[in-house]
Amino acid sequence: MPAIDGKRPYGDRSYYTIDMAEILGRPFAVDGQGRPILDPVRVAALTALHEETLTALQVLFLYGEMGG
C-alpha cells in the first residue's frame, strides 16, 4: 500500500523545505560547512506549496481513481 512519511514527506532531512527545494531543482545555497542557508522568503513559499500539496493529496485520496 502506498504511504507518505508524515514527518519527512520529501526526503530524510529534518526540514522538509530543504528537500523540496532540491526536488524542484533550486537547492538552497550552502555555507562553508555545507549547511543550507535558509532564506525566510523561500522557506515561506515552500511551506505554502507544501500546504497546497497536502490539500491536493487529500482530495486525490478521497475522490481520485487509479486507472491505467
C-alpha positions as CSV (number, residue, x, y, z in Angstrom):
1,M,0.0,0.0,0.0
2,P,1.4,3.4,-0.9
3,A,2.3,5.7,2.0
4,I,3.7,9.1,2.8
5,D,6.0,9.7,5.8
6,G,4.2,12.5,7.6
7,K,7.4,13.7,9.3
8,R,9.7,13.6,6.2
9,P,7.5,13.5,3.2
10,Y,10.1,14.6,0.6
11,G,13.3,13.0,1.9
12,D,15.4,12.4,5.0
13,R,16.2,15.9,6.2
14,S,14.7,17.4,9.4
15,Y,13.5,20.4,7.4
16,Y,11.2,19.3,4.5
17,T,11.7,22.7,2.8
18,I,15.4,21.8,2.1
19,D,14.3,18.5,0.4
20,M,11.5,20.3,-1.6
21,A,14.0,22.9,-2.9
22,E,16.3,20.2,-4.2
23,I,13.4,18.2,-5.8
24,L,12.3,21.4,-7.5
25,G,15.8,21.9,-8.9
26,R,16.5,25.1,-6.9
27,P,18.5,24.0,-3.8
28,F,19.5,26.4,-1.1
29,A,23.0,27.8,-1.1
30,V,25.3,26.3,1.5
31,D,27.7,27.9,3.9
32,G,31.4,26.9,4.3
33,Q,30.4,23.9,6.5
34,G,27.9,22.6,4.0
35,R,24.8,23.7,5.8
36,P,22.0,25.2,3.9
37,I,21.5,28.9,4.1
38,L,17.7,29.2,4.7
39,D,16.1,32.3,3.1
40,P,12.9,33.1,5.1
41,V,11.1,34.2,2.0
42,R,11.8,31.0,0.1
43,V,11.0,28.9,3.2
44,A,7.6,30.6,3.5
45,A,6.9,30.0,-0.2
46,L,7.9,26.3,0.1
47,T,5.8,26.0,3.2
48,A,2.8,27.4,1.4
49,L,3.4,25.0,-1.5
50,H,3.7,22.1,0.9
51,E,0.3,23.0,2.4
52,E,-1.3,23.3,-1.0
53,T,0.1,19.9,-2.0
54,L,-1.3,18.4,1.2
55,T,-4.7,19.6,0.3
56,A,-4.4,18.3,-3.2
57,L,-3.4,14.9,-2.0
58,Q,-6.3,14.7,0.4
59,V,-8.7,15.4,-2.4
60,L,-7.0,12.9,-4.6
61,F,-7.1,10.2,-2.0
62,L,-10.7,10.9,-1.2
63,Y,-12.1,11.2,-4.7
64,G,-9.4,10.1,-7.2
65,E,-9.4,6.9,-9.1
66,M,-6.4,4.9,-10.1
67,G,-6.6,3.9,-13.7
68,G,-4.4,2.8,-16.5
